Amino acid sequence: MIKESKINHDQGNIWRTPVNYERFPKPKGKIHIFPERCKECNYCTNYCPNEVLERSTSVNVYGYHPVRVKKGKEDSCVACGMCQTICPDFAIFVTEVRQ
């Protein structure tokens, strides 16, 4: 069932909100990073849908700038797992936080 429909004028799409939308909470995730494994490929920062990750100013033992969670974006991860899936060095993983 459809509660309401509204038009997204930027793309011309019709977005619909389900009736029981409030019953399904948005998932939250916690990002875990192994800085010594990171080789600064930036795949995770480029493919994160909520732009939660950024390159840090610190340097690991190999001379790379590992990624970190942006300040103020700690609660923005939706546990999609894109960062851990795309990381070629297994330097990052996500755990879902139960609410």
C-alpha positions in Angstrom: 0.0 0.0 0.0 1.1 3.5 -0.7 0.9 6.2 2.0 2.0 9.1 -0.2 3.7 9.8 -3.5 5.9 12.7 -4.2 7.8 13.7 -7.4 11.6 14.1 -7.3 11.9 17.1 -9.6 15.6 16.6 -10.2 15.2 13.3 -11.9 11.5 13.2 -12.6 11.1 10.0 -10.6 8.1 9.2 -8.4 9.2 8.1 -4.9 6.7 6.2 -2.8 6.7 5.8 0.9 5.3 2.4 2.2 2.6 2.6 4.9 4.6 0.9 7.6 7.9 2.6 6.8 8.5 3.5 10.5 8.5 -0.2 11.5 11.7 -0.8 9.5 14.6 1.0 11.1 17.5 2.1 9.0 20.4 -0.3 9.6 23.6 1.1 11.3 27.1 -0.2 11.0 30.4 0.2 12.7 33.5 0.4 10.5 36.7 -1.4 11.6 39.9 -0.4 9.8 43.3 -2.1 9.8 45.6 0.9 9.0 48.7 -1.2 8.4 46.9 -3.2 5.6 45.6 -0.1 3.8 47.5 0.8 0.6 45.5 4.0 -0.2 43.7 2.7 -3.2 40.7 4.8 -2.2 38.1 2.3 -3.6 36.3 2.4 -0.2 36.1 6.2 -0.2 34.9 6.4 -3.8 32.2 3.7 -3.4 30.8 4.5 0.0 27.2 5.6 -0.6 27.1 7.9 2.4 30.7 9.2 2.1 31.6 8.1 5.5 35.3 7.5 4.8 38.2 9.8 4.0 42.0 9.6 3.7 43.8 10.3 7.0 46.8 12.5 7.6 48.7 9.7 9.4 51.1 7.4 7.6 51.3 3.6 8.1 54.6 1.7 8.0 54.4 1.3 4.2 54.1 5.1 3.7 50.4 5.1 2.8 47.7 7.3 4.2 45.1 4.8 5.5 41.4 5.7 5.5 39.4 6.8 8.5 35.9 7.6 9.4 35.0 11.3 8.9 34.4 13.3 12.0 30.6 13.7 12.4 29.8 10.8 10.2 30.3 8.0 12.8 26.6 7.2 12.8 26.1 7.5 9.0 27.2 4.0 8.1 24.3 1.8 6.9 26.3 -1.5 7.0 26.0 -1.9 3.2 29.4 -3.7 3.2 30.6 -2.0 0.0 33.9 -0.9 1.5 34.8 -4.4 2.8 33.7 -6.0 -0.5 35.7 -3.7 -2.7 38.9 -3.5 -0.6 41.6 -5.6 -2.3 43.8 -5.7 0.9 41.1 -6.8 3.4 41.9 -3.6 5.4 38.3 -2.8 6.3 35.2 -4.6 7.5 31.8 -3.6 8.8 29.7 -5.0 11.7 26.0 -4.3 12.0 25.0 -2.5 15.2 21.7 -3.8 16.6 19.4 -1.1 17.9 
